[in-house]
Every structure is written in structure tokens, then in C-alpha cells.
Amino acid sequence: MRCIAIDDEPLALDLLEDNIRQVPYLELVGRCRNAFEAIQLIQKEKAESRQIDLLFLDIQMPGITGVQFLKSLVTNPMVIFITAYEQFALEGFELNVIDYLLKPVSFERFLKACNRAHELYQLKSIPQPVAAPVALEEHFFVNAEYSLVKIRYNDILYIEGLKDYIKIYLATQSRPVITRMTMKGIEEKLSSLPFMRVHKSFIVSLNKIESIRNLKISIGTHQIPVSEQFSEELMRRIGGK
């Protein structure tokens, strides 16, 4: 994995570089003292059609913080925060970072975070089967819990979107399947089937709807909200208008 180390402290960068060079599957592309240097390096690599897979990122840096820098990126590499401040942990994980390490970091803890990133990197490299529009009895596969999981269209109750992830609720199991995919992506996959987006964060199987009341859909014990902007189309789709 091609990675960049970003920290405003020279000694911290030296230690980070030493740790990176001990991990055989990591390639250090460059070390940066601040977010501006990192942006320039990422743009240079992109211009030469080279990808950055992982950032080791400090948070408290002059000019732009690590969090602000991460939010500014159009396409995000995987990120491991390495910082002396634990109060940013929650915000870090809300940004889907791989891990959050507190200085000083032992090599064992550093390696554990790298292994986590490497597992996700390998998972992303598995070609995702492309499912053409098919009948409801067919299926598709998603990456979930380091495996390819089969999802049958007619098992889907509804789907909930969470940033770059979705939760697929199935009739055949109590726990949802969580996979990295956008709502737009899954909506396109289901476009020729009886599914509908009823809220910015929810897609439902029209065949599984049991009742609708006060802009809430009942599917079994689940209650799914309906946005007003989708309510008229929903009524038309189910024959209510």
C-alpha cells in the first residue's frame, strides 16, 4: 500500500517513517510537515496516475488541522490518525478512519492498525460481481465482514444509508448486512426492481410494505420514515393514488 506520513513534529515523522519501513506491505511515498504539503503531494501523484492508499495523519497541525484536511479531500484514501489528543476520537471515527492512535504509539499497536488497513485494502481489491437487472429471485454479492456475502433481492426488507456505508435489512436474519456502498450505488442496482427511495437515508422493498400511516412505513416490526418529497411518488407506485 502506498502511504504518506503527515505530522508537523520532525521527531514524530522520523519515528513514523521508521515504523512504516518495518512493515513489508507499506511503501512510503512521502512525508509532509502540514496539510498543504500533503495536498500538493496527493495532487502530484494523481496527475501521474498514481494512487495514495493510506494516510498516517496528525490532527493538531498549523494552518489546517488533520480533520479539516480530511474533510476537504474529494476522494479519501484510508486514514489512520496518530495524535496526542484523545478528544478528537469520536469525530475521527465519524469520518470513517481506520484507526485512532494516541502518541506515544508502540510498534505493536501501530502494526495492528496497519493490518486492519491492509485487510480492508485486500477486500477492496476483490472484483465485485456486476449484476445485470434480473428477476427478484436472483441475487448479488457485497463485501461484508471480510467476506463476499450473497444478498437475494427478494430477501431485502429495506436499506439504510450511513455516509459511505449501507445497512441491508433482510427477512432471513435479524442483523443487517453492513457494506461500503453509497445510497446512489445501491439505488442504481435496484432501479429495475420494485424498490423505492422514500427518504434520503432509506430505500424500501415495495413488496414488503404492510402499511403506511403518518408518513411512516411499517415492514414487520420496523418503522421507516417517508420524506414528503417522496410521498406522492410512493402512493403512485403502490396504487394508493
C-alpha angles and dihedrals in degrees: 000000000000110000144178127213115215122186134130093219114085094207091050090050091050091052092045092050091049091051093047092052090055092059108082097207095052124089115193107220095179148325122239132195095207145005093269092060089047092052091051092049093048091049091049092051091046092050088055092048093249122136130223108215103181139023125201098204135188116209108208104060131142118267101004123025121226090252093052090046092051092049090052095058116103094205115024125218115207111283135209112189115215111187146141092230119082095183091082094058097099093049089047094056091045085061089056096246116173095233143345115224124190119215129277090049121191117223090242091058091044091052092049090056091047092050090053090053091046092053090053091046091054091046091054090051092062106102109247111229111245111227117204118212104288141164121288093258090065127087147208135210131242133186109250132156092355092304140092105251123198115230117194113209094223091053093060115106098174142324129233122202123221110179105282093355135070132204113217113203113206134196090224100059139032098225120068121237110244118205138162105258136117124245088242091055096051091041090057091048090054097039096110094045133075095274127115138189106236099170136016087260103034140066118181136197104243089208091059098052111117100177144345122215132162092352092307125117119213117212108169106304093339124103115202121189121232120212115224090237090064099037098089093048090047092054090049093049095051094040096250092129 
